[in-house]
Amino acid sequence: MNKKILEEFRQKLEEQKKSLEKELESFAKEDKDLKNNWSANYPNRENGSMEEEADEAQEYDNLLSLEHSMELKLQDVNLALEKIKKGNYGICERCGKKLDIKRLEACPEAKICIKCKK
Protein backbone atom coordinates (compact mmCIF):
# COMPACT_ATOMS: atom_id res chain seq x y z
CA MET A 1 0.00 0.00 0.00
CA ASN A 2 1.48 3.34 -0.94
CA LYS A 3 2.23 5.97 1.70
CA LYS A 4 -0.38 8.45 0.47
CA ILE A 5 -3.24 5.94 0.74
CA LEU A 6 -1.94 4.70 4.08
CA GLU A 7 -1.91 8.28 5.40
CA GLU A 8 -5.49 8.78 4.20
CA PHE A 9 -6.58 5.69 6.15
CA ARG A 10 -4.65 6.86 9.21
CA GLN A 11 -6.42 10.23 9.10
CA LYS A 12 -9.80 8.59 8.63
CA LEU A 13 -9.15 6.29 11.59
CA GLU A 14 -8.00 9.21 13.77
CA GLU A 15 -11.23 11.07 12.92
CA GLN A 16 -13.27 7.97 13.79
CA LYS A 17 -11.41 7.64 17.08
CA LYS A 18 -12.11 11.26 18.05
CA SER A 19 -15.75 10.92 17.07
CA LEU A 20 -16.23 7.72 19.07
CA GLU A 21 -14.50 9.16 22.13
CA LYS A 22 -16.57 12.35 21.94
CA GLU A 23 -19.81 10.40 21.70
CA LEU A 24 -18.81 8.08 24.54
CA GLU A 25 -17.93 11.09 26.71
CA SER A 26 -21.48 12.38 26.26
CA PHE A 27 -22.93 9.53 28.33
CA ALA A 28 -20.04 7.59 29.87
CA LYS A 29 -16.86 8.07 31.84
CA GLU A 30 -13.52 6.63 30.78
CA ASP A 31 -11.90 4.29 33.28
CA LYS A 32 -8.35 5.56 33.71
CA ASP A 33 -7.23 2.28 35.29
CA LEU A 34 -8.50 -0.02 32.53
CA LYS A 35 -7.46 0.78 28.99
CA ASN A 36 -10.35 1.08 26.50
CA ASN A 37 -12.96 0.73 29.23
CA TRP A 38 -15.86 3.12 29.72
CA SER A 39 -18.70 3.17 32.24
CA ALA A 40 -22.10 4.52 31.29
CA ASN A 41 -23.47 7.12 33.68
CA TYR A 42 -26.68 6.12 35.42
CA PRO A 43 -29.37 8.71 34.54
CA ASN A 44 -30.33 9.49 38.12
CA ARG A 45 -33.17 11.94 38.50
CA GLU A 46 -33.82 12.57 42.19
CA ASN A 47 -37.21 11.93 43.80
CA GLY A 48 -38.82 10.32 40.78
CA SER A 49 -41.90 8.20 40.66
CA MET A 50 -41.72 4.44 40.09
CA GLU A 51 -42.41 4.99 36.39
CA GLU A 52 -39.56 7.50 36.15
CA GLU A 53 -37.23 5.11 37.95
CA ALA A 54 -38.23 2.34 35.54
CA ASP A 55 -37.52 4.69 32.63
CA GLU A 56 -34.10 5.45 34.13
CA ALA A 57 -33.30 1.76 34.41
CA GLN A 58 -34.36 1.18 30.79
CA GLU A 59 -32.33 4.17 29.61
CA TYR A 60 -29.29 2.91 31.51
CA ASP A 61 -29.69 -0.55 29.97
CA ASN A 62 -29.76 1.06 26.50
CA LEU A 63 -26.67 3.13 27.33
CA LEU A 64 -24.78 0.03 28.49
CA SER A 65 -25.49 -1.71 25.20
CA LEU A 66 -24.44 1.35 23.19
CA GLU A 67 -21.33 1.80 25.33
CA HIS A 68 -20.28 -1.80 24.75
CA SER A 69 -20.64 -1.65 20.97
CA MET A 70 -18.82 1.68 20.80
CA GLU A 71 -16.00 0.35 23.00
CA LEU A 72 -15.52 -2.57 20.63
CA LYS A 73 -15.46 -0.27 17.61
CA LEU A 74 -12.97 2.03 19.36
CA GLN A 75 -10.76 -0.97 20.15
CA ASP A 76 -10.80 -1.98 16.48
CA VAL A 77 -9.92 1.58 15.42
CA ASN A 78 -7.04 1.72 17.93
CA LEU A 79 -5.79 -1.67 16.74
CA ALA A 80 -5.85 -0.49 13.11
CA LEU A 81 -3.87 2.64 14.07
CA GLU A 82 -1.35 0.46 15.89
CA LYS A 83 -1.03 -1.76 12.80
CA ILE A 84 -0.28 1.32 10.68
CA LYS A 85 2.53 2.25 13.09
CA LYS A 86 3.93 -1.29 12.99
CA GLY A 87 3.65 -1.56 9.21
CA ASN A 88 1.19 -4.45 9.04
CA TYR A 89 -2.05 -2.59 8.31
CA GLY A 90 -4.37 -4.02 5.68
CA ILE A 91 -3.42 -7.67 6.19
CA CYS A 92 -6.11 -10.25 6.95
CA GLU A 93 -5.65 -11.71 10.44
CA ARG A 94 -6.90 -15.12 9.30
CA CYS A 95 -5.36 -15.83 5.91
CA GLY A 96 -2.54 -13.26 5.83
CA LYS A 97 -3.53 -11.84 2.45
CA LYS A 98 -3.88 -8.13 1.71
CA LEU A 99 -7.32 -6.67 2.35
CA ASP A 100 -9.01 -5.25 -0.70
CA ILE A 101 -8.74 -1.46 -0.83
CA LYS A 102 -12.52 -1.20 -1.27
CA ARG A 103 -12.97 -3.19 1.95
CA LEU A 104 -10.71 -0.75 3.79
CA GLU A 105 -12.47 2.26 2.27
CA ALA A 106 -15.79 0.95 3.59
CA CYS A 107 -14.40 -0.19 6.93
CA PRO A 108 -10.86 1.09 7.63
CA GLU A 109 -10.71 -0.82 10.92
CA ALA A 110 -11.38 -4.15 9.18
CA LYS A 111 -9.30 -7.05 10.49
CA ILE A 112 -10.26 -9.82 8.06
CA CYS A 113 -10.96 -10.04 4.35
CA ILE A 114 -14.41 -10.60 2.90
CA LYS A 115 -13.57 -14.20 1.93
CA CYS A 116 -12.58 -15.11 5.51
CA LYS A 117 -15.55 -13.22 6.95
CA LYS A 118 -17.93 -15.46 5.04
PyRosetta script that sets phi, psi and omega in degrees:
from pyrosetta import init, pose_from_sequence

init()
pose = pose_from_sequence("MNKKILEEFRQKLEEQKKSLEKELESFAKEDKDLKNNWSANYPNRENGSMEEEADEAQEYDNLLSLEHSMELKLQDVNLALEKIKKGNYGICERCGKKLDIKRLEACPEAKICIKCKK")
pose.set_psi(1, 132.5)
pose.set_omega(1, -177.7)
pose.set_phi(2, -75.7)
pose.set_psi(2, 160.1)
pose.set_omega(2, -172.6)
pose.set_phi(3, -63.0)
pose.set_psi(3, -34.9)
pose.set_omega(3, -178.8)
pose.set_phi(4, -65.4)
pose.set_psi(4, -46.2)
pose.set_omega(4, 179.2)
pose.set_phi(5, -66.2)
pose.set_psi(5, -41.3)
pose.set_omega(5, 178.6)
pose.set_phi(6, -60.7)
pose.set_psi(6, -41.5)
pose.set_omega(6, 178.2)
pose.set_phi(7, -65.8)
pose.set_psi(7, -36.7)
pose.set_omega(7, 176.6)
pose.set_phi(8, -62.7)
pose.set_psi(8, -42.6)
pose.set_omega(8, 177.6)
pose.set_phi(9, -66.1)
pose.set_psi(9, -39.7)
pose.set_omega(9, 178.5)
pose.set_phi(10, -60.6)
pose.set_psi(10, -44.7)
pose.set_omega(10, 179.2)
pose.set_phi(11, -63.9)
pose.set_psi(11, -42.5)
pose.set_omega(11, 178.8)
pose.set_phi(12, -62.1)
pose.set_psi(12, -42.3)
pose.set_omega(12, 178.5)
pose.set_phi(13, -66.1)
pose.set_psi(13, -40.2)
pose.set_omega(13, 177.6)
pose.set_phi(14, -62.3)
pose.set_psi(14, -40.5)
pose.set_omega(14, 177.6)
pose.set_phi(15, -64.4)
pose.set_psi(15, -42.7)
pose.set_omega(15, 177.4)
pose.set_phi(16, -60.7)
pose.set_psi(16, -42.9)
pose.set_omega(16, -179.3)
pose.set_phi(17, -60.7)
pose.set_psi(17, -48.6)
pose.set_omega(17, 179.6)
pose.set_phi(18, -61.2)
pose.set_psi(18, -42.0)
pose.set_omega(18, -179.7)
pose.set_phi(19, -64.1)
pose.set_psi(19, -45.4)
pose.set_omega(19, 178.8)
pose.set_phi(20, -62.6)
pose.set_psi(20, -45.2)
pose.set_omega(20, -179.9)
pose.set_phi(21, -63.5)
pose.set_psi(21, -40.9)
pose.set_omega(21, 179.3)
pose.set_phi(22, -63.4)
pose.set_psi(22, -44.3)
pose.set_omega(22, 179.7)
pose.set_phi(23, -66.1)
pose.set_psi(23, -42.0)
pose.set_omega(23, 177.7)
pose.set_phi(24, -61.5)
pose.set_psi(24, -40.9)
pose.set_omega(24, 179.9)
pose.set_phi(25, -62.1)
pose.set_psi(25, -22.4)
pose.set_omega(25, -178.4)
pose.set_phi(26, -72.1)
pose.set_psi(26, -18.7)
pose.set_omega(26, -178.7)
pose.set_phi(27, -141.7)
pose.set_psi(27, 1.2)
pose.set_omega(27, -177.8)
pose.set_phi(28, -141.3)
pose.set_psi(28, 166.4)
pose.set_omega(28, 179.8)
pose.set_phi(29, -119.2)
pose.set_psi(29, 133.3)
pose.set_omega(29, 179.8)
pose.set_phi(30, -74.9)
pose.set_psi(30, 134.9)
pose.set_omega(30, 177.3)
pose.set_phi(31, -84.2)
pose.set_psi(31, 112.9)
pose.set_omega(31, -177.1)
pose.set_phi(32, -71.6)
pose.set_psi(32, -20.7)
pose.set_omega(32, -179.1)
pose.set_phi(33, -86.1)
pose.set_psi(33, -27.7)
pose.set_omega(33, -179.8)
pose.set_phi(34, -114.7)
pose.set_psi(34, 116.9)
pose.set_omega(34, -178.9)
pose.set_phi(35, -62.8)
pose.set_psi(35, 137.2)
pose.set_omega(35, 178.0)
pose.set_phi(36, 61.5)
pose.set_psi(36, 30.1)
pose.set_omega(36, 179.0)
pose.set_phi(37, -120.3)
pose.set_psi(37, 132.5)
pose.set_omega(37, 179.6)
pose.set_phi(38, -125.8)
pose.set_psi(38, 155.1)
pose.set_omega(38, 177.8)
pose.set_phi(39, -127.7)
pose.set_psi(39, 119.8)
pose.set_omega(39, 179.2)
pose.set_phi(40, -65.1)
pose.set_psi(40, 139.6)
pose.set_omega(40, 177.4)
pose.set_phi(41, -78.2)
pose.set_psi(41, 135.2)
pose.set_omega(41, 177.5)
pose.set_phi(42, -76.7)
pose.set_psi(42, 125.7)
pose.set_omega(42, -177.8)
pose.set_phi(43, -74.8)
pose.set_psi(43, 80.7)
pose.set_omega(43, -173.8)
pose.set_phi(44, -91.2)
pose.set_psi(44, 110.6)
pose.set_omega(44, 174.7)
pose.set_phi(45, -106.1)
pose.set_psi(45, 116.6)
pose.set_omega(45, -175.1)
pose.set_phi(46, -61.5)
pose.set_psi(46, 146.2)
pose.set_omega(46, 172.4)
pose.set_phi(47, 55.1)
pose.set_psi(47, 42.8)
pose.set_omega(47, 179.4)
pose.set_phi(48, -90.2)
pose.set_psi(48, 161.9)
pose.set_omega(48, 176.6)
pose.set_phi(49, -74.9)
pose.set_psi(49, 173.4)
pose.set_omega(49, 178.7)
pose.set_phi(50, -59.7)
pose.set_psi(50, -39.6)
pose.set_omega(50, 179.6)
pose.set_phi(51, -63.6)
pose.set_psi(51, -41.5)
pose.set_omega(51, 179.1)
pose.set_phi(52, -66.4)
pose.set_psi(52, -38.5)
pose.set_omega(52, 177.8)
pose.set_phi(53, -66.1)
pose.set_psi(53, -37.2)
pose.set_omega(53, 176.8)
pose.set_phi(54, -65.9)
pose.set_psi(54, -40.0)
pose.set_omega(54, 177.0)
pose.set_phi(55, -62.5)
pose.set_psi(55, -40.4)
pose.set_omega(55, 178.6)
pose.set_phi(56, -61.9)
pose.set_psi(56, -44.2)
pose.set_omega(56, 180.0)
pose.set_phi(57, -63.0)
pose.set_psi(57, -41.4)
pose.set_omega(57, 178.4)
pose.set_phi(58, -66.2)
pose.set_psi(58, -42.5)
pose.set_omega(58, 178.3)
pose.set_phi(59, -61.8)
pose.set_psi(59, -42.8)
pose.set_omega(59, 179.1)
pose.set_phi(60, -63.2)
pose.set_psi(60, -42.0)
pose.set_omega(60, 177.8)
pose.set_phi(61, -59.9)
pose.set_psi(61, -42.3)
pose.set_omega(61, 177.9)
pose.set_phi(62, -64.2)
pose.set_psi(62, -41.4)
pose.set_omega(62, 179.6)
pose.set_phi(63, -65.3)
pose.set_psi(63, -37.9)
pose.set_omega(63, 177.9)
pose.set_phi(64, -61.3)
pose.set_psi(64, -42.6)
pose.set_omega(64, 179.6)
pose.set_phi(65, -65.1)
pose.set_psi(65, -45.2)
pose.set_omega(65, 178.6)
pose.set_phi(66, -63.3)
pose.set_psi(66, -44.2)
pose.set_omega(66, 179.3)
pose.set_phi(67, -57.9)
pose.set_psi(67, -45.9)
pose.set_omega(67, -178.5)
pose.set_phi(68, -60.9)
pose.set_psi(68, -47.8)
pose.set_omega(68, -178.4)
pose.set_phi(69, -66.3)
pose.set_psi(69, -36.2)
pose.set_omega(69, 178.6)
pose.set_phi(70, -71.5)
pose.set_psi(70, -35.1)
pose.set_omega(70, 175.4)
pose.set_phi(71, -61.3)
pose.set_psi(71, -43.8)
pose.set_omega(71, 179.6)
pose.set_phi(72, -63.1)
pose.set_psi(72, -42.8)
pose.set_omega(72, 178.7)
pose.set_phi(73, -63.7)
pose.set_psi(73, -43.3)
pose.set_omega(73, 179.3)
pose.set_phi(74, -62.7)
pose.set_psi(74, -39.0)
pose.set_omega(74, 177.3)
pose.set_phi(75, -62.2)
pose.set_psi(75, -41.8)
pose.set_omega(75, 178.6)
pose.set_phi(76, -64.5)
pose.set_psi(76, -40.6)
pose.set_omega(76, 178.5)
pose.set_phi(77, -64.0)
pose.set_psi(77, -45.9)
pose.set_omega(77, 178.9)
pose.set_phi(78, -62.4)
pose.set_psi(78, -38.8)
pose.set_omega(78, 177.8)
pose.set_phi(79, -63.9)
pose.set_psi(79, -42.9)
pose.set_omega(79, 178.9)
pose.set_phi(80, -62.6)
pose.set_psi(80, -41.7)
pose.set_omega(80, 177.6)
pose.set_phi(81, -63.4)
pose.set_psi(81, -38.5)
pose.set_omega(81, 177.6)
pose.set_phi(82, -65.3)
pose.set_psi(82, -39.9)
pose.set_omega(82, 178.3)
pose.set_phi(83, -63.5)
pose.set_psi(83, -37.5)
pose.set_omega(83, 177.1)
pose.set_phi(84, -61.0)
pose.set_psi(84, -45.2)
pose.set_omega(84, 179.4)
pose.set_phi(85, -61.1)
pose.set_psi(85, -39.4)
pose.set_omega(85, -177.2)
pose.set_phi(86, -82.7)
pose.set_psi(86, -12.7)
pose.set_omega(86, 178.1)
pose.set_phi(87, 86.9)
pose.set_psi(87, 17.9)
pose.set_omega(87, 178.8)
pose.set_phi(88, -123.3)
pose.set_psi(88, 30.3)
pose.set_omega(88, 178.3)
pose.set_phi(89, -75.0)
pose.set_psi(89, 143.9)
pose.set_omega(89, 175.1)
pose.set_phi(90, 84.7)
pose.set_psi(90, 17.6)
pose.set_omega(90, 178.4)
pose.set_phi(91, -112.1)
pose.set_psi(91, 131.0)
pose.set_omega(91, -179.9)
pose.set_phi(92, -64.4)
pose.set_psi(92, 130.9)
pose.set_omega(92, -179.6)
pose.set_phi(93, -72.7)
pose.set_psi(93, -15.8)
pose.set_omega(93, -179.4)
pose.set_phi(94, -96.1)
pose.set_psi(94, -52.3)
pose.set_omega(94, -174.1)
pose.set_phi(95, -102.2)
pose.set_psi(95, -14.4)
pose.set_omega(95, 177.8)
pose.set_phi(96, 82.7)
pose.set_psi(96, 3.2)
pose.set_omega(96, 178.9)
pose.set_phi(97, -86.2)
pose.set_psi(97, 161.3)
pose.set_omega(97, 178.2)
pose.set_phi(98, -67.9)
pose.set_psi(98, 138.6)
pose.set_omega(98, 174.5)
pose.set_phi(99, -74.4)
pose.set_psi(99, 142.5)
pose.set_omega(99, 177.6)
pose.set_phi(100, -62.9)
pose.set_psi(100, 138.9)
pose.set_omega(100, -178.2)
pose.set_phi(101, -59.3)
pose.set_psi(101, -34.1)
pose.set_omega(101, 178.4)
pose.set_phi(102, -66.9)
pose.set_psi(102, -35.1)
pose.set_omega(102, 176.6)
pose.set_phi(103, -63.0)
pose.set_psi(103, -44.6)
pose.set_omega(103, -179.8)
pose.set_phi(104, -69.5)
pose.set_psi(104, -33.6)
pose.set_omega(104, 176.9)
pose.set_phi(105, -64.7)
pose.set_psi(105, -38.8)
pose.set_omega(105, -179.9)
pose.set_phi(106, -76.5)
pose.set_psi(106, -35.1)
pose.set_omega(106, -175.7)
pose.set_phi(107, -146.5)
pose.set_psi(107, 83.9)
pose.set_omega(107, -174.6)
pose.set_phi(108, -63.0)
pose.set_psi(108, -16.8)
pose.set_omega(108, 178.4)
pose.set_phi(109, -93.2)
pose.set_psi(109, 8.9)
pose.set_omega(109, -178.5)
pose.set_phi(110, -56.6)
pose.set_psi(110, 140.0)
pose.set_omega(110, -179.3)
pose.set_phi(111, -108.7)
pose.set_psi(111, -23.7)
pose.set_omega(111, -178.0)
pose.set_phi(112, -131.2)
pose.set_psi(112, 155.6)
pose.set_omega(112, -179.6)
pose.set_phi(113, -76.7)
pose.set_psi(113, 166.1)
pose.set_omega(113, -178.8)
pose.set_phi(114, -61.2)
pose.set_psi(114, -40.7)
pose.set_omega(114, -178.5)
pose.set_phi(115, -60.9)
pose.set_psi(115, -44.4)
pose.set_omega(115, -179.8)
pose.set_phi(116, -72.9)
pose.set_psi(116, -28.3)
pose.set_omega(116, -179.9)
pose.set_phi(117, -67.5)
pose.set_psi(117, -32.9)
pose.set_omega(117, 179.8)
pose.set_phi(118, -74.6)
pose.dump_pdb("model.pdb")
